[in-house]
Structure formats: structure tokens, C-alpha cells
């Protein structure tokens, strides 16, 4: 061999071991990245499925989380959201855990947690990798985004339902107003002629009784027409300063005997500093009366009737609550429709709550109902403190 040729050096054993360790470390890091990406891809697949309810999405995400961590066989995970809990199979609390908050807007709604069931065999240093800190924060952020999207979709669906109901009520209101106006004139003619004939001398007793029935039926029909016109928001309510607490006291005094017979207890939780509103006193009395009657009819076996008053920055509110039979979603959607009733044919016209809706609308207010079958109902009415309508009448 020529002297100029360099002799090739053979790598030392120590060098070969160092290279092997570096290769193993690179493989381990690559394996962790693959697990993390697989987890994120799985979350994206779950979150993008429009057919899955939010509960099943969260349960699915909790199920795939442990596989993304360094020691998947010992890991378990859970997602906490608004008091609900979604766990991976075989979830167990561990002394070693990693947590990230699910923050939506400016409020913490829950957390994502990954636990190691026991510490045997785990390295003495930190059990969780730095990359896993980034991963769990990323997952919490994706869940928060998913929940925001679901909340927005639910709010949009609710708004769409409200618009549909409002359009339906407006259409029925126009129809009701037209029918009421068309019937009002011939009905007044019938009533007037019946009252005139009844005054004639020498009428046989059976004929007088028949005329009395005609007058009574005509007055009842006229009252229905008036209620239809209120529902259709025809006419302008009177304007005076009204104390809602005083109206509640006056109306409940009329129902105390009936409530006693029906085994219904009355509770009042009124704001003593409630400001007055500008309204038609007789119509507000009718709102309170109709809501109380509706609540009593929902408690045939007795119960508790609660009336509350409160206010916010721009409104005075009344809540009428019962713990009666409640309503199904279908009934709740149609409860303000005229002639909609769950009672027998001879037990009501189905106009009570539609009249309430019409009166509240005439006063520029809002009414909503919260109800669940077997758990009672809650009607909340809100009247504006400062109505947009013009001059007030002096209180009588």
C-alpha cells in the first residue's frame, strides 16, 4: 500500500451506540408525532360530522385521546363540559395528569384531562412530553371551536323557529281580524233585534226563553270576536301609569277561594321597588288573570303557583310558574295559537293565551314559555319601561 494512502478508520463501539441511540430517539419522536397527528385527524373527522349530536362527538373524542399519549396503555381521558362528563373506556383517576381548560368567550366551560392510572415504570422526570402540552391545548381549542359552532347553529335554528312562529301568528292574526270584522256587523244586528223583540209585550214564556238564549249566545260570540281582535292587535290600548305588583295583589285576591278548593298554594316573590309601566290597566289585569287561570288548569291535583316580578335595565317582568303537568314540545310551539287547546270542547275556546300574546304585543312587550312534561311551566312576560307610543293618558 502506498504511503500516501490514508488508512480507513473503523468507527468505535461507543460511536456506534451513540448513533443508534440518536436513531432510536428520532424514531420515538416520529412515532409520537404520528400518534398526535392521527388523534387530531380523528378529532377533525368527528367534529365535521353534521349528523352526530354534540354528546356523541365529545364521547368519541374522549375515546381516542389516550392513544395519542406517550404511554397509551396506562392513559385514560375525560372531557368535562357544563357539568357533564365524557370518559374514555375504563377511565380511572391518576396522580399524574395533564389538563387544559375549554374556554369559550371569557368563560371556562370545562376541561380536557389525560390521566396515568399509576406511576409504576414511568420515568422519574416529567411523565408528559412538552409536545403533549401543546397537543392537549390544541385539542381543548378544537373542542371549544366545535362547541361555539354547535351553539351558533342551535341559536340559528331557534331564531328560525321563532321567525316561522311569528310569521304564522301574523298570518293567523290577519285572518282572524278579517273574519272578526266580517262577523261583527251581522252579529250586532242579531243581538240588537233579539233584544228589541224581547221587549215586546205579550211574548209567550217559551219564546222569551229562546230570545234570552239568542242574546246570551250573541254576547258570547261578540266576546270571542273582541278577543280575536285583541290577538290580531287591532285597536290601541289605553295609556296610564300601572303598578304591576298592585294588579297581582288585586287579581290573586279574586282567585284565593278557588286556589283553596283546588289545593293550590300561592307564592308571591315581587320586587318591592318595581317601577310603574305605561299600559292599559284592564288589559294587564286580563294578562295576569289568564296566566293564573292557565296555571290552575295545569294543576288539577293541586300544587304551587308562584308569581314573581323583577326588572332589568329597560323592562319590567312578570313570571307565572306552576309545578303542574307541563307541556310537550309540540304543545309548547302552538300554545299562543288561537283556538288551540288541549281541553275538552266545552271547557274553553283556546283563546286565553293567544289574547295574552296579543295584549303583550300591543304594549311592545315580549312573552316566552318554558315547560317540560311532568315538571310544570313558566311564562315570562316583559313590558318596556318606556313605550315608544306617544302621549300618556292621565291615571284614572
C-alpha positions as CSV (number, residue, x, y, z in Angstrom):
1,X,0.0,0.0,0.0
2,X,1.3,3.4,-1.0
3,X,2.4,5.5,1.9
4,X,0.2,8.4,0.7
5,X,-3.0,6.4,1.1
6,X,-4.8,7.1,4.3
7,X,-5.8,4.2,6.4
8,X,-9.6,4.0,6.8
9,X,-10.8,4.4,10.4
10,X,-13.2,1.9,11.8
11,X,-16.0,3.6,14.0
12,X,-15.6,2.8,17.7
13,X,-18.2,0.8,19.6
14,X,-19.1,4.0,21.6
15,X,-19.7,5.9,18.4
16,X,-22.0,3.2,17.0
17,X,-24.0,3.1,20.2
18,X,-24.4,6.9,20.2
19,X,-25.6,6.8,16.6
20,X,-28.1,4.0,17.4
21,X,-29.4,6.0,20.4
22,X,-29.9,9.0,18.2
23,X,-31.7,6.9,15.6
24,X,-33.9,5.4,18.3
25,X,-34.7,8.9,19.7
26,X,-35.6,10.1,16.2
27,X,-37.9,7.2,15.7
28,X,-39.5,7.7,19.0
29,X,-40.2,11.3,18.3
30,X,-41.5,10.5,14.9
31,X,-43.8,7.8,16.4
32,X,-45.2,10.4,18.9
33,X,-45.8,12.9,16.1
34,X,-47.6,10.2,14.1
35,X,-49.8,9.4,17.1
36,X,-50.6,13.1,17.7
37,X,-51.5,13.7,14.0
38,X,-53.7,10.6,14.0
39,X,-55.5,11.9,17.0
40,X,-56.0,15.4,15.6
41,X,-57.2,13.8,12.3
42,X,-59.7,11.7,14.2
43,X,-61.0,14.7,16.1
44,X,-61.4,16.6,12.9
45,X,-63.4,13.7,11.4
46,X,-65.7,13.6,14.4
47,X,-66.2,17.3,14.6
48,X,-67.1,17.7,11.0
49,X,-69.8,15.0,11.1
50,X,-73.1,17.0,11.0
51,X,-75.2,14.0,11.9
52,X,-73.6,13.4,15.3
53,X,-75.0,15.2,18.3
54,X,-72.6,17.1,20.5
55,X,-72.7,14.5,23.2
56,X,-71.6,11.7,20.9
57,X,-68.9,13.9,19.4
58,X,-67.4,14.5,22.9
59,X,-67.7,10.9,23.8
60,X,-65.9,9.9,20.6
61,X,-63.1,12.4,21.2
62,X,-62.6,11.2,24.8
63,X,-62.3,7.6,23.4
64,X,-59.4,8.3,21.0
65,X,-57.4,10.6,23.2
66,X,-55.3,8.1,25.3
67,X,-53.8,6.6,22.1
68,X,-52.0,9.9,21.4
69,X,-50.0,10.0,24.6
70,X,-46.6,8.5,25.3
71,X,-47.9,5.6,27.4
72,X,-51.3,4.8,25.9
73,X,-51.9,1.6,27.8
74,X,-51.8,3.4,31.1
75,X,-53.6,6.6,29.9
76,X,-57.3,7.4,30.2
77,X,-59.0,10.6,29.4
78,X,-62.2,12.6,30.1
79,X,-63.8,15.8,28.9
80,X,-65.8,17.9,31.3
81,X,-68.3,20.4,29.8
82,X,-71.0,22.3,31.6
83,X,-71.2,19.8,34.4
84,X,-71.4,16.8,32.1
85,X,-68.6,14.2,31.8
86,X,-67.4,12.1,28.9
87,X,-64.8,9.4,29.6
88,X,-62.6,7.0,27.7
89,X,-63.3,3.3,28.3
90,X,-62.1,2.2,31.7
91,X,-61.4,5.7,32.9
92,X,-59.6,6.0,36.2
93,X,-58.2,9.0,38.1
94,X,-54.5,9.2,38.3
95,X,-52.0,11.1,40.4
96,X,-50.2,12.1,37.3
97,X,-52.5,14.0,34.9
98,X,-52.5,16.8,32.3
99,X,-55.3,19.3,32.0
100,X,-56.3,22.0,29.5
101,X,-59.3,24.4,30.0
102,X,-62.1,24.6,27.4
103,X,-62.6,28.3,27.3
104,X,-65.4,29.9,25.2
105,X,-65.6,33.6,25.1
106,X,-64.5,34.8,28.5
107,X,-65.7,31.8,30.5
108,X,-64.3,28.4,31.2
109,X,-66.9,25.8,30.2
110,X,-64.9,22.7,31.2
111,X,-61.6,20.9,30.7
112,X,-59.8,18.1,28.8
113,X,-57.9,15.7,31.1
114,X,-55.5,12.9,30.5
115,X,-54.6,10.7,33.5
116,X,-52.0,7.9,34.0
117,X,-53.6,5.2,36.2
118,X,-50.4,4.5,38.2
119,X,-46.8,5.7,38.3
120,X,-45.0,2.3,38.2
121,X,-42.4,2.2,35.4
122,X,-42.9,5.8,34.5
123,X,-39.7,8.0,34.2
124,X,-38.8,10.0,37.3
125,X,-38.8,13.1,35.3
126,X,-42.0,14.6,33.9
127,X,-44.4,12.0,32.8
128,X,-45.7,14.2,29.9
129,X,-43.8,15.5,27.0
130,X,-43.6,19.1,26.1
131,X,-45.3,18.3,22.8
132,X,-48.2,16.7,24.7
133,X,-48.7,20.1,26.5
134,X,-49.2,21.7,23.1
135,X,-51.3,18.8,21.9
136,X,-53.8,19.0,24.8
137,X,-54.1,22.8,24.4
138,X,-54.8,22.3,20.7
139,X,-57.5,19.7,21.5
140,X,-59.1,21.9,24.0
141,X,-59.1,24.7,21.5
142,X,-60.7,22.5,18.8
143,X,-63.4,21.4,21.2
144,X,-64.1,25.0,22.2
145,X,-64.5,25.9,18.5
146,X,-66.7,22.9,17.9
147,X,-69.0,23.9,20.8
148,X,-69.1,27.5,19.6
149,X,-70.2,26.2,16.2
150,X,-72.9,24.0,17.8
151,X,-74.2,26.8,20.0
152,X,-74.3,29.1,17.0
153,X,-76.2,26.5,14.9
154,X,-78.7,25.9,17.8
155,X,-79.2,29.6,18.2
156,X,-79.8,30.0,14.4
157,X,-82.3,27.1,14.4
158,X,-84.1,28.6,17.4
159,X,-84.2,32.0,15.7
160,X,-85.6,30.4,12.5
161,X,-88.3,28.6,14.5
162,X,-89.2,31.9,16.2
163,X,-89.5,33.7,12.9
164,X,-91.7,30.9,11.5
165,X,-93.9,31.1,14.5
166,X,-94.1,34.9,14.3
167,X,-95.0,34.7,10.6
168,X,-97.6,32.1,11.3
169,X,-99.1,34.2,14.2
170,X,-99.1,37.2,11.9
171,X,-100.9,35.4,9.2
172,X,-103.5,33.9,11.5
173,X,-103.9,37.4,13.1
174,X,-104.7,38.9,9.7
175,X,-107.2,36.2,9.0
176,X,-108.7,36.5,12.5
177,X,-109.1,40.2,12.1
178,X,-110.8,39.9,8.7
179,X,-113.2,37.2,10.0
180,X,-113.9,39.2,13.2
181,X,-114.8,42.4,11.2
182,X,-117.0,40.5,8.8
183,X,-118.9,38.7,11.6
184,X,-119.2,41.8,13.9
185,X,-121.9,43.6,11.9
186,X,-124.4,40.7,11.4
187,X,-123.8,39.6,15.0
188,X,-124.6,43.1,16.3
189,X,-127.8,43.0,14.1
190,X,-128.8,39.7,15.6
191,X,-128.2,40.9,19.1
192,X,-130.0,44.2,18.6
193,X,-133.1,42.6,17.0
194,X,-133.2,39.9,19.7
195,X,-133.0,42.5,22.5
196,X,-135.7,44.6,20.7
197,X,-138.1,41.7,20.2
198,X,-137.6,40.6,23.9
199,X,-139.1,43.9,25.0
200,X,-142.4,43.3,23.1
201,X,-145.4,42.8,25.4
202,X,-147.3,39.6,25.5
203,X,-144.5,37.3,24.4
204,X,-145.1,33.7,25.3
205,X,-142.8,32.4,28.0
206,X,-141.0,29.8,25.7
207,X,-140.4,32.5,23.1
208,X,-138.9,34.8,25.7
209,X,-136.6,32.0,26.9
210,X,-135.5,31.4,23.3
211,X,-134.7,35.1,22.9
212,X,-132.7,35.0,26.1
213,X,-130.7,32.1,24.7
214,X,-130.1,34.1,21.5
215,X,-129.0,37.2,23.4
216,X,-126.7,35.1,25.6
217,X,-125.1,33.3,22.6
218,X,-124.7,36.5,20.7
219,X,-122.9,38.2,23.7
220,X,-120.6,35.2,24.0
221,X,-119.8,35.3,20.3
222,X,-119.2,39.1,20.5
223,X,-116.8,38.5,23.4
224,X,-114.9,35.9,21.2
225,X,-114.7,38.5,18.4
226,X,-113.3,41.1,20.7
227,X,-110.6,38.6,21.9
228,X,-109.8,37.8,18.3
229,X,-109.3,41.5,17.6
230,X,-107.0,41.8,20.6
231,X,-105.0,38.8,19.4
232,X,-104.8,40.4,15.9
233,X,-103.6,43.6,17.6
234,X,-106.5,45.7,16.3
235,X,-107.1,48.9,18.2
236,X,-104.9,50.9,20.6
237,X,-104.6,50.1,24.3
238,X,-105.3,52.8,26.9
239,X,-102.3,54.5,28.5
240,X,-101.9,55.1,32.2
241,X,-99.3,54.5,34.9
242,X,-99.8,51.0,36.1
243,X,-98.3,49.2,39.2
244,X,-97.8,45.6,38.3
245,X,-97.4,44.5,41.9
246,X,-100.8,46.0,42.8
247,X,-102.5,44.3,39.9
248,X,-101.1,41.0,41.0
249,X,-102.4,41.6,44.5
250,X,-105.9,42.5,43.3
251,X,-106.1,39.6,40.9
252,X,-104.9,37.0,43.3
253,X,-107.5,38.1,45.8
254,X,-110.1,37.0,43.3
255,X,-108.5,33.6,43.0
256,X,-107.8,32.8,46.6
257,X,-111.0,30.8,47.3
258,X,-110.6,28.9,44.0
259,X,-107.0,28.1,44.9
260,X,-108.0,26.9,48.3
261,X,-110.6,24.5,46.8
262,X,-108.1,23.3,44.2
263,X,-105.4,22.6,46.9
264,X,-103.1,25.2,45.2
265,X,-100.7,27.2,47.3
266,X,-99.9,30.8,46.1
267,X,-96.5,32.3,46.5
268,X,-95.6,35.9,45.7
269,X,-92.0,37.0,45.1
270,X,-92.4,40.6,44.0
271,X,-89.8,43.3,43.7
272,X,-90.9,46.0,46.2
273,X,-89.1,48.7,44.2
274,X,-90.7,47.7,40.9
275,X,-91.2,50.8,38.7
276,X,-94.6,51.5,37.2
277,X,-95.2,51.0,33.5
278,X,-97.4,52.8,30.9
279,X,-100.1,50.4,29.9
280,X,-103.8,49.7,29.7
281,X,-104.7,48.6,33.2
282,X,-107.7,46.4,32.3
283,X,-105.7,44.6,29.7
284,X,-102.8,44.0,32.1
285,X,-105.3,42.6,34.6
286,X,-106.5,40.3,31.8
287,X,-102.9,39.1,31.2
288,X,-102.4,38.2,34.8
289,X,-105.8,36.6,35.1
290,X,-105.4,34.5,32.0
291,X,-102.0,33.3,33.1
292,X,-103.2,32.4,36.5
293,X,-106.2,30.5,35.1
294,X,-103.9,28.6,32.7
295,X,-101.6,27.7,35.6
296,X,-104.5,26.5,37.8
297,X,-105.9,24.3,35.0
298,X,-102.4,22.8,34.6
299,X,-102.5,21.6,38.3
300,X,-105.8,19.5,38.6
301,X,-104.4,17.7,41.6
302,X,-103.1,20.8,43.4
303,X,-99.6,22.3,43.5
304,X,-97.8,25.6,43.9
305,X,-98.5,28.8,41.9
306,X,-95.7,31.4,42.0
307,X,-95.9,34.9,40.7
308,X,-92.6,36.9,40.5
309,X,-91.9,40.4,39.4
310,X,-88.4,41.8,38.6
311,X,-86.8,44.2,36.3
312,X,-83.7,44.7,34.1
313,X,-82.3,47.8,32.5
314,X,-85.2,48.5,30.2
315,X,-88.0,46.2,31.2
316,X,-90.4,45.2,33.9
317,X,-91.0,41.4,34.0
318,X,-93.7,39.1,35.4
319,X,-93.1,35.3,35.7
320,X,-96.0,33.0,36.4
321,X,-94.8,29.5,37.4
322,X,-96.6,26.3,38.2
323,X,-95.5,22.7,39.0
324,X,-98.3,21.1,37.1
325,X,-98.5,18.7,34.1
326,X,-96.2,20.8,31.8
327,X,-96.3,20.7,28.1
328,X,-94.8,18.6,25.3
329,X,-92.6,20.4,22.7
330,X,-95.4,20.3,20.2
331,X,-97.9,21.9,22.6
332,X,-95.3,24.5,23.6
333,X,-94.8,25.5,20.0
334,X,-98.6,26.1,19.4
335,X,-99.6,27.4,22.8
336,X,-100.2,31.0,21.6
337,X,-102.2,29.9,18.5
338,X,-105.9,31.0,18.7
339,X,-108.4,28.1,19.3
340,X,-105.5,25.8,20.1
341,X,-106.4,23.9,23.3
342,X,-105.9,20.6,25.0
343,X,-109.1,20.8,26.9
344,X,-112.4,19.2,26.1
345,X,-114.7,21.1,23.6
346,X,-116.9,22.5,26.3
347,X,-114.1,23.6,28.6
348,X,-112.7,26.6,26.8
349,X,-112.2,28.4,23.4
350,X,-108.5,28.2,23.3
351,X,-108.2,32.0,23.1
352,X,-106.8,32.7,26.6
353,X,-103.1,32.6,25.8
354,X,-103.5,34.0,22.3
355,X,-105.2,37.0,23.9
356,X,-102.3,37.3,26.3
357,X,-99.9,37.3,23.4
358,X,-101.9,39.9,21.6
359,X,-102.0,42.2,24.6
360,X,-98.3,41.9,25.3
361,X,-97.5,42.6,21.7
362,X,-99.8,45.7,21.7
363,X,-97.8,47.0,24.6
364,X,-94.5,46.4,22.8
365,X,-93.6,43.6,25.1
366,X,-92.5,40.0,24.8
367,X,-93.7,36.7,26.2
368,X,-91.9,33.4,26.3
369,X,-92.8,30.0,27.8
370,X,-90.5,27.4,29.4
371,X,-92.1,24.0,30.1
372,X,-91.3,20.3,30.4
373,X,-93.8,17.5,30.7
374,X,-94.4,16.5,34.3
375,X,-92.3,19.4,35.6
376,X,-94.6,22.4,35.2
377,X,-94.5,25.6,33.1
378,X,-93.1,29.1,33.4
379,X,-94.5,32.1,31.5
380,X,-92.3,35.2,31.5
381,X,-93.8,38.5,30.3
382,X,-91.6,41.6,29.8
383,X,-93.1,45.1,29.3
384,X,-90.9,48.0,28.3
385,X,-90.3,50.7,30.9
386,X,-90.5,53.4,28.2
387,X,-93.0,52.6,25.4
388,X,-92.4,54.1,22.0
389,X,-96.0,55.2,21.7
390,X,-96.9,58.7,22.4
391,X,-98.7,60.7,25.0
392,X,-100.0,59.1,28.1
393,X,-103.5,59.4,29.5
394,X,-103.8,60.7,33.0
395,X,-104.4,57.9,35.5
396,X,-108.0,57.5,36.5
